[in-house]
Amino acid sequence: MLRFRSFLFALLIAALFASILPASASRSERNTPPTYRHWIDVEVPYIISSIERKQFLSLSTDQERDSFIAAFWRVRNPNPDSDANAFKDEHYRRLAYANEHFGTAKYEDGWRTDMGRIYIILGPPKQRAPYHAKENLREMEIWFYEAETPALPPYFNVLFYKPSPIDSYRIYSPTQDGPVALVTTGRSRNDN
């Protein structure tokens, strides 16, 4: 049963990431002014649905785009009667944290990294377990989560590892990477 739940969780995460990755730039996206392209490609790519993205890119005036953005945040506001939007504030806080801690500060690209993406989508983990400079192991870090939604398992973790010392952290997949990806020695002697 545990293996089946793990498989379902991996399948859910794979489907989530496949659906949220930005599509290649279409003609309508290239015709979108830079400020709005930044909003759709950098600020909200992980939380906007593909239908919303398509609708936004079909808009032709800045006034329509501004109205769309206002409605986008309004429907996500947990307290619609308030002028403050806790969801929006938390999203931008996570985006800033991801850019500051997981990428290159100069390029503000932390949101593009696997750690940044998970942080933006799931928020801060309940606990982090770093494994740095361990003998015969690649650098890795495990983030432990307690889900607050029935769409995810009640407790789960995400394992990140560095394929090489110069790479950034990647999400580890037992089925795609295999256990050999986590060790620094014995590649030729070990198999999955």
Residue frames as qw, qx, qy, qz and C-alpha x, y, z in Angstrom:
[[0.000, 0.885, 0.466, 0.000, 0.00, 0.00, 0.00],
 [0.317, -0.781, 0.104, 0.528, 2.87, 2.38, 0.84],
 [0.393, -0.124, 0.595, 0.689, 4.52, 1.75, -2.54],
 [0.192, 0.621, 0.675, 0.349, 1.22, 2.42, -4.30],
 [0.139, -0.932, -0.263, 0.205, 0.75, 5.72, -2.40],
 [0.393, -0.572, 0.332, 0.639, 4.34, 6.70, -3.21],
 [0.355, 0.191, 0.687, 0.604, 3.72, 5.93, -6.86],
 [0.069, 0.811, 0.560, 0.157, 0.50, 7.98, -6.88],
 [0.268, -0.865, -0.042, 0.421, 2.28, 10.88, -5.19],
 [0.402, -0.316, 0.509, 0.693, 5.11, 10.77, -7.75],
 [0.256, 0.459, 0.708, 0.471, 2.55, 10.67, -10.54],
 [0.069, -0.906, -0.406, 0.095, 0.70, 13.66, -9.03],
 [0.324, -0.731, 0.183, 0.572, 3.89, 15.71, -8.75],
 [0.384, -0.035, 0.644, 0.661, 4.91, 14.81, -12.34],
 [0.156, 0.673, 0.652, 0.312, 1.49, 15.83, -13.64],
 [0.194, -0.901, -0.224, 0.316, 1.62, 19.05, -11.63],
 [0.335, -0.577, 0.351, 0.658, 4.98, 20.06, -13.05],
 [0.340, 0.212, 0.714, 0.574, 4.04, 19.08, -16.60],
 [0.072, 0.789, 0.585, 0.170, 0.95, 21.28, -16.41],
 [0.221, -0.925, -0.134, 0.277, 2.67, 24.33, -14.92],
 [0.547, -0.247, 0.345, 0.722, 5.79, 24.60, -16.99],
 [0.279, 0.704, -0.010, -0.653, 5.58, 27.63, -19.23],
 [0.781, 0.457, 0.397, 0.151, 4.97, 26.83, -22.86],
 [0.500, -0.007, 0.289, 0.817, 7.32, 28.13, -25.52],
 [0.090, 0.488, 0.107, -0.862, 6.66, 31.69, -26.54],
 [0.434, 0.571, 0.675, 0.175, 3.76, 31.95, -28.97],
 [0.252, 0.441, 0.278, 0.815, 3.15, 34.82, -31.33],
 [0.340, -0.811, -0.311, -0.361, 0.57, 36.33, -28.97],
 [0.697, -0.609, -0.117, 0.360, 3.10, 36.12, -26.12],
 [0.560, 0.028, 0.162, 0.812, 5.77, 37.86, -28.19],
 [0.026, 0.593, 0.321, 0.738, 3.27, 40.66, -28.89],
 [0.528, -0.763, -0.371, 0.043, 2.55, 41.09, -25.18],
 [0.066, 0.879, -0.272, 0.386, 4.31, 44.13, -23.65],
 [0.482, 0.327, -0.701, 0.411, 7.37, 43.28, -21.49],
 [0.302, -0.308, 0.526, -0.733, 5.71, 44.16, -18.16],
 [0.839, -0.013, 0.123, -0.529, 2.89, 41.71, -18.79],
 [0.799, 0.313, -0.513, 0.027, 5.24, 39.07, -20.22],
 [0.155, 0.386, -0.717, 0.560, 7.21, 39.32, -16.97],
 [0.586, -0.192, 0.395, -0.681, 4.02, 38.84, -14.95],
 [0.923, 0.126, -0.060, -0.358, 2.94, 35.74, -16.88],
 [0.797, 0.374, -0.448, 0.155, 6.41, 34.16, -17.32],
 [0.358, 0.343, -0.614, 0.614, 8.19, 35.07, -14.06],
 [0.290, -0.288, 0.432, -0.804, 5.69, 36.10, -11.40],
 [0.710, -0.018, 0.384, -0.589, 2.85, 33.56, -11.76],
 [0.513, 0.318, -0.700, -0.381, 3.86, 30.64, -14.03],
 [0.193, 0.042, -0.958, 0.207, 3.38, 28.06, -11.27],
 [0.187, 0.324, 0.706, -0.601, -0.03, 29.24, -10.09],
 [0.479, 0.395, -0.110, -0.776, -1.80, 30.25, -13.30],
 [0.741, 0.199, 0.637, -0.073, -3.84, 27.60, -15.07],
 [0.357, 0.012, 0.649, 0.672, -3.27, 26.87, -18.76],
 [0.128, 0.729, 0.630, 0.234, -6.77, 28.20, -19.52],
 [0.195, -0.915, -0.145, 0.324, -6.07, 31.45, -17.66],
 [0.422, -0.431, 0.432, 0.671, -2.72, 31.78, -19.42],
 [0.309, 0.327, 0.701, 0.554, -4.35, 31.32, -22.82],
 [0.006, -0.874, -0.485, -0.036, -7.06, 33.88, -21.96],
 [0.321, -0.802, 0.051, 0.502, -4.47, 36.39, -20.76],
 [0.393, -0.245, 0.552, 0.693, -2.35, 36.04, -23.89],
 [0.249, 0.533, 0.695, 0.413, -5.41, 36.57, -26.09],
 [0.077, -0.873, -0.325, 0.355, -6.06, 40.02, -24.58],
 [0.569, 0.538, 0.228, 0.578, -5.19, 42.95, -26.82],
 [0.008, 0.825, -0.054, 0.563, -5.13, 46.04, -24.60],
 [0.283, 0.234, -0.653, 0.663, -3.28, 46.95, -21.42],
 [0.490, -0.243, 0.237, -0.803, -6.60, 47.88, -19.77],
 [0.899, -0.055, -0.288, -0.325, -7.90, 44.33, -20.41],
 [0.677, 0.190, -0.611, 0.364, -4.66, 42.87, -19.03],
 [0.026, -0.298, 0.515, -0.804, -4.83, 45.04, -15.90],
 [0.712, -0.189, 0.059, -0.674, -8.45, 43.97, -15.34],
 [0.879, 0.066, -0.468, -0.066, -7.47, 40.33, -15.82],
 [0.443, 0.251, -0.641, 0.575, -4.63, 40.61, -13.28],
 [0.324, -0.278, 0.376, -0.823, -6.93, 42.29, -10.74],
 [0.856, -0.091, -0.103, -0.498, -9.53, 39.51, -11.21],
 [0.736, 0.227, -0.615, 0.168, -6.79, 36.84, -11.05],
 [0.208, 0.204, -0.667, 0.686, -5.79, 37.96, -7.56],
 [0.511, -0.207, 0.176, -0.815, -9.35, 38.72, -6.44],
 [0.878, -0.064, -0.318, -0.352, -10.55, 35.12, -7.03],
 [0.714, 0.110, -0.596, 0.350, -7.58, 33.80, -5.03],
 [0.111, -0.475, 0.396, -0.778, -8.14, 36.12, -2.08],
 [0.328, -0.212, -0.897, 0.209, -9.04, 33.98, 0.97],
 [0.030, -0.591, -0.551, 0.589, -10.98, 36.95, 2.40],
 [0.298, 0.495, 0.530, 0.621, -12.84, 38.55, -0.53],
 [0.169, -0.914, -0.360, -0.076, -14.30, 41.32, 1.67],
 [0.508, -0.700, 0.099, 0.492, -10.83, 42.62, 2.53],
 [0.403, 0.884, -0.210, -0.110, -8.68, 44.93, 0.45],
 [0.202, -0.622, 0.755, 0.055, -5.62, 42.98, 1.62],
 [0.906, 0.230, -0.261, -0.239, -4.92, 39.73, -0.22],
 [0.621, -0.572, 0.536, -0.024, -3.07, 37.23, 1.97],
 [0.892, 0.208, 0.363, 0.169, -2.64, 34.77, -0.91],
 [0.521, 0.801, -0.030, 0.294, -1.02, 37.38, -3.17],
 [0.213, -0.870, 0.399, -0.196, 1.21, 38.68, -0.38],
 [0.779, -0.349, 0.520, 0.031, 2.36, 35.15, 0.50],
 [0.841, 0.445, 0.229, 0.207, 2.99, 34.31, -3.16],
 [0.359, 0.857, -0.187, 0.320, 5.25, 37.34, -3.67],
 [0.474, -0.730, 0.473, -0.140, 7.01, 36.63, -0.36],
 [0.883, -0.072, 0.450, 0.116, 7.75, 33.08, -1.55],
 [0.692, 0.667, 0.088, 0.261, 8.90, 34.34, -4.94],
 [0.032, 0.904, -0.338, 0.260, 11.30, 36.82, -3.31],
 [0.672, -0.528, 0.515, -0.065, 12.61, 34.15, -0.93],
 [0.903, 0.219, 0.330, 0.166, 13.17, 31.71, -3.81],
 [0.524, 0.794, -0.071, 0.301, 15.07, 34.32, -5.81],
 [0.193, -0.854, 0.409, -0.257, 17.19, 35.28, -2.81],
 [0.620, -0.480, 0.606, -0.137, 18.04, 31.77, -1.55],
 [0.829, 0.101, 0.549, 0.049, 17.95, 29.35, -4.48],
 [0.681, 0.652, 0.197, 0.270, 19.30, 31.19, -7.49],
 [0.523, 0.101, -0.015, 0.846, 21.79, 33.80, -8.47],
 [0.093, -0.707, -0.408, 0.570, 20.88, 37.03, -6.69],
 [0.082, -0.372, 0.332, 0.863, 22.15, 39.09, -9.61],
 [0.187, -0.046, -0.722, -0.665, 19.77, 37.44, -12.08],
 [0.530, 0.005, 0.425, -0.734, 16.87, 36.79, -9.65],
 [0.613, 0.188, -0.628, -0.440, 16.42, 33.34, -11.13],
 [0.169, -0.174, 0.886, -0.395, 15.81, 31.31, -7.99],
 [0.689, 0.228, 0.302, -0.618, 12.20, 30.80, -9.07],
 [0.692, 0.452, -0.456, -0.330, 13.48, 28.72, -12.03],
 [0.126, 0.371, -0.902, 0.184, 15.29, 26.17, -9.83],
 [0.553, -0.270, -0.773, -0.154, 13.67, 22.99, -8.56],
 [0.322, -0.311, -0.633, 0.632, 14.00, 24.18, -4.97],
 [0.114, 0.129, 0.042, -0.984, 12.52, 27.55, -5.88],
 [0.471, -0.146, -0.578, -0.650, 9.60, 25.99, -7.73],
 [0.523, -0.344, -0.773, 0.103, 8.75, 23.67, -4.83],
 [0.216, -0.262, -0.457, 0.822, 9.10, 26.51, -2.33],
 [0.249, 0.025, -0.161, -0.955, 6.76, 28.75, -4.35],
 [0.563, -0.190, -0.628, -0.503, 4.15, 26.01, -4.82],
 [0.683, -0.361, -0.632, 0.065, 4.24, 24.26, -1.44],
 [0.339, -0.883, 0.095, -0.311, 5.70, 26.95, 0.79],
 [0.001, 0.637, -0.715, 0.289, 8.39, 26.46, 3.41],
 [0.678, -0.064, -0.731, -0.026, 8.88, 22.86, 4.53],
 [0.697, -0.683, -0.088, -0.200, 8.06, 21.88, 8.09],
 [0.659, -0.598, 0.389, 0.237, 11.62, 20.61, 8.42],
 [0.605, 0.710, -0.359, -0.031, 14.79, 20.48, 6.32],
 [0.837, -0.397, 0.329, 0.186, 17.49, 17.83, 6.57],
 [0.420, 0.815, -0.383, -0.112, 20.69, 18.83, 4.75],
 [0.906, -0.190, 0.281, 0.251, 23.30, 16.22, 3.92],
 [0.380, 0.888, -0.255, 0.051, 26.37, 18.14, 2.82],
 [0.194, 0.678, -0.687, 0.176, 29.90, 16.80, 2.56],
 [0.839, -0.249, 0.423, -0.235, 29.00, 13.25, 3.53],
 [0.205, -0.434, 0.821, 0.309, 31.43, 10.55, 2.46],
 [0.158, 0.070, 0.918, 0.357, 30.41, 8.78, -0.77],
 [0.199, 0.691, 0.682, -0.131, 27.13, 10.71, -1.03],
 [0.204, 0.497, 0.293, 0.791, 26.18, 13.56, -3.30],
 [0.073, 0.058, 0.366, -0.926, 25.07, 16.76, -1.61],
 [0.266, -0.454, -0.744, -0.412, 21.38, 16.42, -0.88],
 [0.189, -0.048, 0.428, -0.882, 18.63, 17.97, 1.15],
 [0.178, -0.417, -0.878, -0.155, 15.29, 16.52, 2.20],
 [0.266, -0.178, 0.120, -0.940, 12.31, 18.79, 2.76],
 [0.074, -0.311, -0.931, 0.178, 9.53, 17.40, 4.95],
 [0.299, -0.197, -0.187, -0.915, 5.97, 18.59, 4.41],
 [0.162, 0.343, 0.841, -0.386, 2.68, 18.18, 6.21],
 [0.016, -0.315, -0.597, -0.738, -0.10, 18.67, 3.67],
 [0.207, 0.264, 0.468, -0.818, -2.98, 20.95, 4.51],
 [0.599, 0.300, -0.214, -0.711, -5.02, 19.78, 1.54],
 [0.826, 0.007, 0.536, -0.173, -6.57, 16.38, 0.74],
 [0.714, 0.665, -0.174, -0.131, -5.02, 16.56, -2.73],
 [0.365, 0.595, -0.675, 0.238, -1.66, 15.54, -1.25],
 [0.713, -0.213, -0.638, 0.198, -0.64, 12.83, 1.20],
 [0.474, -0.863, -0.166, -0.044, -0.82, 13.98, 4.84],
 [0.445, -0.749, 0.394, 0.293, 2.97, 13.70, 5.21],
 [0.855, 0.442, 0.114, 0.248, 5.54, 13.59, 2.43],
 [0.425, -0.675, 0.269, 0.541, 9.04, 14.66, 1.58],
 [0.641, 0.764, -0.049, 0.041, 10.90, 16.01, -1.41],
 [0.745, -0.394, 0.271, 0.465, 14.53, 15.01, -1.90],
 [0.404, 0.899, -0.162, -0.041, 16.89, 17.34, -3.77],
 [0.804, -0.309, 0.283, 0.422, 20.41, 16.39, -4.82],
 [0.156, 0.834, -0.357, -0.391, 23.31, 17.88, -6.74],
 [0.947, 0.317, 0.027, 0.044, 24.33, 15.66, -9.68],
 [0.712, 0.238, -0.178, 0.636, 27.76, 17.31, -9.50],
 [0.400, -0.476, -0.325, 0.712, 29.38, 19.95, -7.29],
 [0.082, -0.113, 0.200, 0.970, 28.83, 22.70, -9.89],
 [0.222, -0.429, -0.702, -0.524, 25.15, 21.87, -10.55],
 [0.391, -0.289, 0.271, -0.831, 22.23, 23.31, -8.66],
 [0.361, 0.019, 0.860, -0.360, 19.93, 21.07, -6.65],
 [0.455, -0.002, -0.619, -0.640, 17.49, 18.91, -8.62],
 [0.787, -0.175, 0.269, -0.527, 14.47, 16.93, -7.51],
 [0.084, -0.296, 0.949, 0.070, 15.45, 13.30, -7.07],
 [0.823, 0.100, -0.103, -0.550, 13.26, 10.70, -8.77],
 [0.598, -0.321, 0.733, -0.040, 13.85, 7.10, -7.67],
 [0.798, 0.381, 0.466, -0.013, 12.48, 5.79, -10.96],
 [0.557, 0.823, -0.043, 0.103, 14.34, 8.13, -13.31],
 [0.046, 0.835, -0.513, 0.194, 17.56, 8.76, -11.38],
 [0.893, -0.041, -0.437, 0.098, 17.89, 5.54, -9.42],
 [0.677, -0.719, -0.008, 0.158, 19.88, 5.13, -6.21],
 [0.763, 0.070, 0.115, 0.632, 23.20, 5.30, -8.09],
 [0.201, 0.762, 0.138, 0.600, 22.60, 9.03, -8.70],
 [0.474, -0.853, -0.004, -0.218, 22.97, 9.70, -4.96],
 [0.810, -0.451, 0.196, 0.320, 26.41, 8.14, -4.50],
 [0.170, 0.892, -0.351, -0.227, 29.78, 9.44, -5.63],
 [0.079, -0.493, 0.855, 0.141, 31.62, 6.13, -5.85],
 [0.395, 0.021, 0.916, -0.070, 30.97, 2.73, -7.30],
 [0.571, 0.447, -0.037, -0.688, 28.93, 3.73, -10.32],
 [0.511, 0.367, -0.705, -0.328, 30.36, 0.89, -12.35],
 [0.122, 0.070, -0.960, 0.241, 29.88, -1.65, -9.55],
 [0.264, 0.343, 0.685, -0.586, 26.34, -0.67, -8.59],
 [0.125, -0.246, -0.621, -0.733, 23.18, -0.70, -10.60],
 [0.471, -0.258, 0.072, -0.840, 19.62, 0.20, -9.80]]
